[in-house]
């Protein structure tokens, strides 16, 4: 039976964490390991996940100093023992049959990645449902890059990954990126996948958290530096692999 490793970075997520963990723990597909990576939380996050870890054997706890979400995801990736892997942000939710739908799609199509739909809470918008056909399989580099560049495909939490794919190509998150760290990671996974199956009816609920790192206030200069670093990594990879 295929195991899914669910990696949840946690940093001062006490306001949202309990609901997030409940949606992971009460999935219709139960062969999961839920890896909580506490990135140096100073709020009540520890008080929320500790009793749940004592009650549910699926939960594993990793703790580290505050190194950032990229380092937390990498720590979870190193610890993962599943056949497939998903990154779930601690302030977000997933529908209760999310993993059942995603896993069924990759097994049916022998895909390396499944890409879900998502609901953006801030604007009340369902993304990935109208333009992406349920069960459509992307195999060519051009089609896969079109998913990434044109259909909000850069969010790492949209995908169920084959762990073998990530290990084979040594894919990790750039730990020197304070945000936008999932963009270079995802474009590499999309490129290297033998095929990607679209599962827009599997819904990830993306919460706009104004206190999260990606939405925290920065000066225009800081934002420009982050964007330049992000795009330079993407352009470097595109150039190395002849992606137009």
C-alpha positions in Angstrom: 0.0 0.0 0.0 1.5 3.3 -1.0 2.5 5.7 1.7 2.2 9.5 1.4 4.5 11.7 3.4 2.8 15.0 4.4 5.3 17.7 5.3 4.0 20.6 7.4 6.4 23.4 8.3 5.3 25.2 11.4 6.3 28.7 12.6 4.0 30.5 15.0 0.9 29.0 13.3 -1.1 28.5 16.5 -4.1 30.4 15.1 -4.6 28.0 12.2 -2.6 24.8 13.0 -5.3 22.7 14.7 -7.7 22.9 11.7 -4.8 22.2 9.3 -3.8 19.1 11.2 -7.4 17.9 11.5 -7.8 17.9 7.7 -4.6 15.9 7.3 -5.5 13.4 10.1 -9.1 12.7 8.9 -8.3 12.0 5.3 -10.2 9.2 3.6 -6.8 7.8 2.6 -5.1 6.9 5.8 -1.7 5.5 4.9 0.1 8.8 5.8 3.0 9.9 7.8 2.5 13.5 8.8 5.9 15.2 9.4 5.6 18.4 11.4 8.8 20.5 11.2 8.7 23.2 13.9 10.9 26.0 12.7 11.6 27.6 16.1 8.0 28.6 17.0 7.6 30.8 20.0 3.8 30.8 20.2 1.4 28.1 21.3 2.0 25.8 18.2 3.9 23.3 20.4 0.9 23.0 22.7 -1.3 22.2 19.8 0.7 19.5 18.0 2.3 17.8 21.0 -0.9 16.1 22.3 -2.0 15.3 18.8 1.3 13.5 18.2 0.8 11.5 21.4 -2.6 10.4 20.2 -2.0 9.8 16.5 0.9 7.6 15.5 1.0 9.0 12.0 2.5 12.3 13.3 6.3 12.7 13.5 7.9 15.8 15.0 11.1 17.5 13.9 12.4 20.6 15.6 15.0 23.1 14.4 16.0 26.7 15.0 14.3 29.4 13.0 15.9 28.7 9.6 13.0 29.5 7.4 10.3 27.6 5.5 12.7 26.3 2.8 15.0 24.7 5.4 11.9 23.3 7.2 10.6 21.7 4.0 14.1 20.3 3.2 14.3 18.7 6.7 10.9 17.1 6.2 12.0 15.9 2.7 15.1 14.2 4.2 13.0 12.5 6.8 10.2 11.3 4.5 9.8 7.6 4.0 6.7 7.5 1.8 6.3 6.7 -1.8 4.7 10.1 -2.5 5.1 13.4 -0.8 3.0 16.6 -0.3 3.8 19.9 1.2 1.0 21.3 3.3 1.3 24.8 4.7 0.2 25.1 8.4 -2.3 27.9 7.8 -4.0 26.1 4.9 -6.6 23.2 4.6 -7.3 20.4 2.2 -10.6 18.6 1.5 -10.9 15.3 3.3 -10.5 13.1 0.2 -7.6 15.1 -1.3 -5.0 12.4 -1.0 -7.4 9.7 -2.1 -8.1 11.6 -5.4 -4.5 12.6 -6.0 -3.0 9.2 -5.4 -5.6 7.5 -7.5 -4.8 9.8 -10.4 -1.0 9.2 -10.3 -1.4 5.4 -9.9 -3.9 5.3 -12.8 -1.7 7.2 -15.1 1.8 6.3 -13.8 2.6 10.0 -13.4 5.4 11.4 -11.3 3.2 14.4 -10.3 -0.4 15.1 -9.7 -1.5 18.8 -9.8 -4.6 19.8 -7.9 -7.0 22.7 -8.0 -7.1 25.2 -5.3 -9.4 27.8 -3.7 -7.9 31.2 -2.9 -9.7 32.3 0.3 -8.8 36.0 0.1 -10.6 36.6 -3.2 -13.1 33.7 -3.1 -11.7 32.3 -6.3 -11.4 28.7 -7.5 -8.3 28.3 -9.6 -7.5 25.4 -11.9 -11.0 24.2 -12.5 -12.2 26.0 -15.7 -9.0 25.8 -17.8 -7.6 22.5 -16.7 -9.3 19.3 -17.7 -9.8 16.6 -15.1 -7.5 13.7 -15.8 -5.6 15.5 -18.6 -2.0 14.1 -18.8 0.9 16.4 -19.7 3.9 14.7 -21.2 5.8 17.1 -23.4 8.1 19.7 -22.0 6.2 22.5 -23.7 2.9 21.4 -22.2 4.4 21.0 -18.7 6.0 24.4 -18.8 2.7 25.9 -20.0 1.2 24.5 -16.8 3.9 26.1 -14.7 4.0 29.5 -16.4 0.4 30.2 -17.3 -1.8 28.3 -14.9 -0.5 29.2 -11.4 1.6 26.0 -11.5 4.4 27.3 -9.3 3.0 26.6 -5.9 4.7 23.6 -4.4 1.6 22.7 -2.4 -0.5 22.0 -5.5 1.5 18.8 -6.2 1.7 15.2 -5.1 5.3 14.2 -5.8 6.9 10.9 -6.5 9.6 10.8 -3.8 11.8 8.8 -6.2 11.7 11.8 -8.7 12.8 14.2 -6.0 15.6 11.9 -4.9 16.8 11.0 -8.4 17.2 14.7 -9.4 18.3 15.9 -5.9 15.6 18.5 -5.7 15.6 20.7 -2.7 14.4 24.2 -1.7 16.8 27.1 -1.9 17.4 28.0 1.7 18.8 31.4 0.9 15.4 32.5 -0.4 13.2 34.3 2.3 10.1 33.7 0.2 9.3 32.5 -3.4 11.4 29.5 -2.4 9.0 27.0 -4.0 9.1 28.6 -7.5 12.6 27.3 -8.6 11.9 23.9 -6.8 8.6 23.4 -8.6 9.8 24.3 -12.1 12.5 21.7 -11.8 10.0 19.0 -10.6 7.6 19.9 -13.5 10.5 19.7 -16.0 11.9 16.4 -14.8 8.5 14.6 -14.4 7.8 11.9 -17.0 4.2 13.0 -17.0 1.8 15.1 -14.9 -1.8 14.4 -14.3 -4.2 17.2 -13.6 -6.7 16.7 -10.8 -8.6 20.0 -10.5 -11.4 18.4 -8.5 -9.0 17.8 -5.6 -9.1 21.1 -3.7 -6.4 22.7 -1.7 -7.7 25.7 0.4 -5.1 28.5 0.3 -5.4 31.0 3.1 -4.1 34.5 2.7 -2.3 35.0 6.0 -1.0 38.6 6.2 1.4 37.5 9.0 3.1 34.8 6.9 6.6 35.3 5.6 5.5 35.5 2.0 3.0 38.4 2.8 5.0 40.3 5.4 5.9 43.9 4.7 9.1 44.5 2.8 10.6 47.6 1.2 10.3 47.9 -2.5 14.1 47.3 -2.7 13.8 44.1 -0.7 11.0 42.9 -2.9 13.0 43.6 -6.0 16.0 41.7 -4.7 13.9 38.7 -4.0 12.3 38.8 -7.4 15.6 39.2 -9.1 17.0 36.2 -7.2 14.0 34.1 -8.0 14.0 34.9 -11.8 17.8 34.5 -12.0 17.4 30.9 -10.7 14.6 30.2 -13.1 16.4 31.7 -16.1 19.6 29.8 -15.2 17.7 26.5 -15.1 15.8 27.3 -18.3 19.0 28.1 -20.1 20.7 24.9 -18.9 17.8 22.8 -20.2 17.0 24.8 -23.4 13.5 25.8 -22.2 12.0 28.6 -24.3 
